[in-house]
Amino acid sequence: MADYPTNYPSFTDLNGQATLAANNHAARHNKVHAEVTAIAQRVGKTGDTDPTTHEKKIADLQSGLSTTNSNLATTNSNLATTTTNTNTNTTAISTLGAVAVRTTDTSVSGYSFVLNENDLASNSSTKVPTQSSVKTYIDDNKEYYSLVASSVNTAVPGGYTPVALSTPCTLTIPVVSGRKYLVTASNSYMSNSAAAGEIDYGPAVGTTPINSGTYGASTGTYGLPITSRAIYTASSTGNVTFQIVVGCSNAITVRTDSPMLTAKRVY
């Protein structure tokens, strides 16, 4: 700041009521000059680098605010990017979750690679069956059997009236209404006590042969092993018990060695 001159002419104040001597005039200006100089030193000039001046402090604050604003703008931009990425990821996860198999899933319904196919007819090498399909397939193709591992002598009343063996050979299996089952009665050897004509032998439900009429035959005193097969159609779903029955034209005693029943679903 420029110094004020020290010598001033005398002058009259604006009201013309007093005259200020030159030396007093200069003193007054010097005092003002000193106060202004002190203020300038305290505040500082533009571009002042003195850290104690107010202007430098204000300039530093402004610079700091500018930096802070810039950082905030960068942060906001990063937040916006993060939000966009989060939304994108959330959408992707949601989309993936709709099609991916997860450990929390409790049903395979809707997955095209899972087949509920009881007969496994497609024989696919890329798809898997349900538990129900596997169990049904196994149950449907299981062969059941019952064996009496001894010789059984059975008194037959004659007239081809079928009776159960004196040591019954029975077999109980689960059936499904409308499905068909192949039931087989066989033995290792059969004979009768006297030459008495034809012996009928085969599977029955109770004492009713599955197939009517002759259901397996052996003639002569010492008949050969015979096998009798019949198709049983289930009339309801549940368990059915089959057994071997034997009959003859005359009243005789029939011997069967190791009679056996087998059954399985055919279609």
C-alpha positions as CSV (number, residue, x, y, z in Angstrom):
1,M,0.0,0.0,0.0
2,A,1.4,3.5,-1.0
3,D,2.3,5.9,1.8
4,Y,0.2,9.1,2.2
5,P,2.0,12.5,1.8
6,T,3.0,14.1,5.1
7,N,2.5,17.7,4.1
8,Y,-1.0,19.1,3.3
9,P,-2.2,22.7,3.1
10,S,-4.6,24.0,5.6
11,F,-8.3,23.7,4.7
12,T,-11.7,24.6,6.0
13,D,-14.2,21.8,6.7
14,L,-17.3,21.5,4.6
15,N,-19.4,23.5,7.0
16,G,-16.8,26.3,7.0
17,Q,-16.7,26.3,10.8
18,A,-13.1,25.3,11.5
19,T,-9.7,25.3,9.9
20,L,-7.4,22.3,10.2
21,A,-3.8,23.2,10.3
22,A,-1.6,21.4,7.8
23,N,0.3,19.5,10.4
24,N,-2.9,18.2,12.0
25,H,-4.2,17.3,8.6
26,A,-1.1,15.2,7.9
27,A,-1.2,13.6,11.3
28,R,-4.9,12.6,10.8
29,H,-4.0,11.0,7.4
30,N,-1.0,9.2,8.8
31,K,-3.1,7.7,11.5
32,V,-5.6,6.5,9.0
33,H,-2.8,5.2,6.9
34,A,-1.3,3.2,9.8
35,E,-4.7,1.6,10.6
36,V,-5.2,0.6,7.0
37,T,-1.7,-0.8,6.8
38,A,-2.4,-2.8,9.9
39,I,-5.6,-4.2,8.5
40,A,-3.8,-5.1,5.3
41,Q,-1.1,-6.9,7.2
42,R,-3.7,-8.8,9.1
43,V,-5.9,-9.7,6.2
44,G,-3.2,-10.1,3.5
45,K,-3.1,-9.2,-0.1
46,T,-4.4,-11.3,-3.1
47,G,-2.0,-14.2,-3.6
48,D,-0.5,-13.8,-0.1
49,T,1.3,-17.0,1.0
50,D,1.6,-16.1,4.7
51,P,-0.4,-18.9,6.4
52,T,-1.4,-16.5,9.3
53,T,-3.3,-14.1,7.1
54,H,-7.1,-14.2,6.8
55,E,-7.0,-14.0,3.0
56,K,-4.6,-17.0,2.9
57,K,-6.9,-18.9,5.3
58,I,-9.9,-18.1,3.2
59,A,-8.1,-19.1,0.0
60,D,-7.1,-22.4,1.6
61,L,-10.7,-23.0,2.7
62,Q,-11.9,-22.3,-0.8
63,S,-9.2,-24.6,-2.3
64,G,-10.2,-27.3,0.2
65,L,-13.8,-26.9,-0.5
66,S,-13.1,-27.1,-4.2
67,T,-11.1,-30.4,-3.6
68,T,-13.9,-31.7,-1.4
69,N,-16.5,-30.9,-4.1
70,S,-14.4,-32.7,-6.6
71,N,-14.0,-35.7,-4.4
72,L,-17.7,-35.7,-3.7
73,A,-18.4,-35.6,-7.4
74,T,-16.1,-38.6,-7.9
75,T,-17.7,-40.4,-5.0
76,N,-21.2,-39.7,-6.5
77,S,-20.0,-41.0,-9.8
78,N,-18.6,-44.1,-8.2
79,L,-21.8,-44.6,-6.2
80,A,-23.9,-44.3,-9.4
81,T,-21.6,-46.9,-11.1
82,T,-21.9,-49.2,-8.1
83,T,-25.7,-48.8,-8.0
84,T,-25.8,-49.6,-11.7
85,N,-23.6,-52.7,-11.3
86,T,-25.6,-53.8,-8.2
87,N,-28.9,-53.5,-10.2
88,T,-27.3,-55.4,-13.1
89,N,-26.0,-58.1,-10.8
90,T,-29.3,-58.3,-8.9
91,T,-31.2,-58.7,-12.2
92,A,-28.7,-61.4,-13.4
93,I,-28.9,-63.2,-10.1
94,S,-32.7,-63.1,-10.2
95,T,-32.7,-64.3,-13.8
96,L,-30.2,-67.1,-12.9
97,G,-32.2,-68.0,-9.8
98,A,-35.2,-68.6,-11.9
99,V,-33.5,-71.3,-14.0
100,A,-30.7,-72.6,-11.9
101,V,-31.0,-75.7,-9.6
102,R,-30.4,-74.6,-6.1
103,T,-29.8,-76.4,-2.8
104,T,-32.9,-74.8,-1.4
105,D,-35.2,-76.2,-4.2
106,T,-37.8,-78.7,-2.9
107,S,-39.2,-79.8,-6.2
108,V,-38.0,-80.6,-9.8
109,S,-41.3,-79.6,-11.3
110,G,-40.7,-77.5,-14.4
111,Y,-37.2,-78.7,-15.1
112,S,-37.2,-80.3,-18.6
113,F,-34.2,-82.5,-17.9
114,V,-36.2,-84.4,-15.2
115,L,-38.7,-87.0,-16.5
116,N,-41.6,-88.5,-14.5
117,E,-41.7,-91.5,-16.8
118,N,-42.7,-94.8,-15.1
119,D,-41.8,-97.1,-18.0
120,L,-38.6,-95.2,-18.8
121,A,-39.6,-95.6,-22.4
122,S,-37.6,-92.6,-23.8
123,N,-34.4,-94.3,-22.6
124,S,-32.7,-90.9,-22.6
125,S,-29.0,-90.5,-22.0
126,T,-29.2,-86.8,-21.1
127,K,-32.2,-86.7,-18.7
128,V,-32.9,-88.2,-15.2
129,P,-36.0,-89.9,-13.8
130,T,-37.9,-88.9,-10.7
131,Q,-37.7,-91.1,-7.6
132,S,-41.3,-92.1,-8.1
133,S,-40.5,-93.2,-11.7
134,V,-37.6,-95.4,-10.6
135,K,-39.5,-97.0,-7.8
136,T,-42.5,-97.7,-10.1
137,Y,-40.3,-99.1,-12.8
138,I,-38.6,-101.4,-10.4
139,D,-41.8,-102.5,-8.8
140,D,-43.4,-103.1,-12.2
141,N,-40.6,-105.2,-13.5
142,K,-39.8,-107.1,-10.3
143,E,-40.4,-110.8,-10.4
144,Y,-41.9,-112.3,-7.2
145,Y,-41.6,-115.9,-6.3
146,S,-42.5,-118.4,-3.7
147,L,-41.1,-121.9,-3.3
148,V,-41.9,-125.0,-1.2
149,A,-38.7,-126.9,-1.1
150,S,-40.1,-130.3,-0.3
151,S,-42.4,-133.0,-1.7
152,V,-46.1,-132.4,-1.1
153,N,-48.7,-135.1,-1.3
154,T,-52.2,-133.7,-1.8
155,A,-55.5,-135.7,-1.8
156,V,-57.5,-134.6,-4.8
157,P,-61.3,-135.3,-4.7
158,G,-61.8,-135.9,-8.4
159,G,-64.0,-134.3,-10.9
160,Y,-61.3,-131.8,-11.7
161,T,-62.2,-129.9,-8.5
162,P,-59.2,-127.7,-7.8
163,V,-57.7,-127.8,-4.3
164,A,-54.8,-126.1,-2.7
165,L,-51.7,-128.2,-2.0
166,S,-51.6,-129.8,1.4
167,T,-48.6,-127.6,2.1
168,P,-49.8,-124.4,0.4
169,C,-47.5,-122.7,-2.1
170,T,-48.8,-119.0,-2.0
171,L,-47.5,-115.7,-3.3
172,T,-48.8,-112.2,-2.4
173,I,-47.8,-109.3,-4.7
174,P,-48.9,-105.7,-5.1
175,V,-51.0,-105.0,-8.2
176,V,-52.4,-101.9,-9.9
177,S,-55.9,-101.9,-11.3
178,G,-56.1,-102.6,-15.1
179,R,-52.5,-104.0,-15.3
180,K,-51.7,-107.5,-16.4
181,Y,-49.4,-110.0,-14.6
182,L,-47.9,-113.2,-15.8
183,V,-48.3,-115.9,-13.0
184,T,-46.5,-119.2,-13.4
185,A,-46.9,-122.4,-11.4
186,S,-44.2,-125.0,-11.8
187,N,-42.7,-128.0,-10.1
188,S,-39.7,-130.2,-10.5
189,Y,-41.7,-133.4,-10.6
190,M,-45.3,-134.6,-10.4
191,S,-46.9,-138.0,-10.1
192,N,-50.1,-139.7,-9.0
193,S,-50.6,-142.7,-6.9
194,A,-52.4,-144.7,-9.7
195,A,-53.0,-144.4,-13.3
196,A,-56.0,-142.1,-13.0
197,G,-56.0,-139.9,-16.0
198,E,-55.2,-136.2,-16.4
199,I,-53.9,-134.0,-13.6
200,D,-54.6,-130.3,-13.8
201,Y,-52.2,-128.0,-12.1
202,G,-51.8,-124.2,-12.1
203,P,-52.0,-120.8,-10.5
204,A,-55.2,-119.6,-8.9
205,V,-56.6,-116.8,-6.8
206,G,-58.0,-118.7,-3.8
207,T,-58.9,-122.0,-5.4
208,T,-60.2,-120.4,-8.6
209,P,-57.8,-121.0,-11.4
210,I,-56.7,-117.9,-13.2
211,N,-57.5,-119.4,-16.6
212,S,-60.6,-121.5,-16.8
213,G,-60.7,-125.1,-17.9
214,T,-57.5,-127.1,-18.1
215,Y,-54.6,-125.0,-16.8
216,G,-51.7,-127.4,-16.9
217,A,-51.8,-131.2,-17.4
218,S,-49.7,-134.3,-16.8
219,T,-50.9,-137.9,-17.6
220,G,-49.8,-141.3,-16.4
221,T,-48.6,-142.7,-13.2
222,Y,-45.4,-140.8,-13.3
223,G,-45.9,-137.5,-15.0
224,L,-43.1,-135.2,-16.2
225,P,-42.5,-131.8,-14.6
226,I,-45.1,-129.3,-15.8
227,T,-45.4,-125.6,-15.9
228,S,-48.7,-123.7,-16.1
229,R,-48.8,-120.0,-17.0
230,A,-51.7,-117.6,-16.9
231,I,-52.3,-113.9,-17.3
232,Y,-54.0,-112.2,-14.4
233,T,-55.7,-108.7,-15.0
234,A,-56.0,-106.8,-11.8
235,S,-59.5,-105.5,-11.1
236,S,-58.4,-103.2,-8.3
237,T,-55.3,-101.7,-6.8
238,G,-53.9,-103.5,-3.7
239,N,-52.4,-106.9,-2.8
240,V,-53.4,-110.2,-4.4
241,T,-52.5,-113.6,-3.2
242,F,-52.0,-116.4,-5.7
243,Q,-51.5,-120.1,-4.9
244,I,-51.0,-123.4,-6.7
245,V,-54.0,-125.7,-7.1
246,V,-54.2,-129.2,-8.4
247,G,-57.2,-131.3,-9.7
248,C,-57.8,-134.6,-11.3
249,S,-60.6,-136.5,-13.0
250,N,-60.5,-139.2,-10.3
251,A,-60.0,-139.0,-6.5
252,I,-56.3,-139.7,-6.1
253,T,-53.3,-138.4,-4.2
254,V,-51.0,-136.2,-6.2
255,R,-47.3,-135.7,-5.3
256,T,-45.5,-132.4,-6.3
257,D,-41.8,-131.9,-5.7
258,S,-40.6,-128.3,-4.9
259,P,-43.7,-126.5,-6.2
260,M,-43.0,-122.8,-7.1
261,L,-45.0,-119.7,-8.0
262,T,-43.6,-116.7,-9.8
263,A,-45.3,-113.5,-10.9
264,K,-44.4,-110.2,-12.7
265,R,-46.1,-107.4,-14.5
266,V,-46.1,-107.7,-18.2
267,Y,-48.1,-104.6,-19.4
